[in-house]
Amino acid sequence: MTTLGILSDTHGYFHPNLADDLRGVDRILHAGDIGDLAILDGLEAVAPVTAVWGNIDDASIRRRVPEHQRFTVEGLDVWMTHIAGRPGRWQQGMGEKLAATTPDLLVCGHSHILRVERVPPLDNMLYVNPGAAGKQGFHREKTCLRLTIKDGRATEADVIHLDGAPSSSVRPSAS
């Protein structure tokens, strides 16, 4: 069993609760708009980090992390990018790319809107946008996720409200 901490859109802000809320995860995924290399360094102190750059990230961040990451966690095929759109409203070209090579899990950011759902037309792919963990943007709550992976399947997603609201769990339906 592997637990992923998933966040995006920190915009250079390392929330004071972030390290404690992600403590114990096996790996952290940052889906872009990092804003400052110190964010990645702070996350690395908690767990190994896999990240992608977002549209606000400068050249120093783009030299350190790519635009897309494709990797496997416990047999689960993961694709992470910052701007993907959402099911039914994919970013230009993304729907075709996903149809051609559908991952088990797509992680993205950009919208600052927390969303976890299965996408039946794409082999029941799990779509995850952790919302935004930073201060900048229209979002009202700063959120991130803990996603549990077991035997190649995402079994549980816990929504973490960084400003203290109670966390909640989502059970991704079977893939």
Secondary structure, 3 states (H helix, E strand, C coil): CEEEEEECCCCCCCCCCHHHHHCCCCEEEECCCCCCHHHHHHHHCCCCEEECCCCCCCHHHHHHCCCEEEEEECCEEEEEECCCEECCEECCCHHHHHHHCCCCEEECCCCCCEEEEEEHHHCCEEEEEECCCCCCCCCCCCEEEEEEEECCEEEEEEEEECCCCCCEEECCCCC
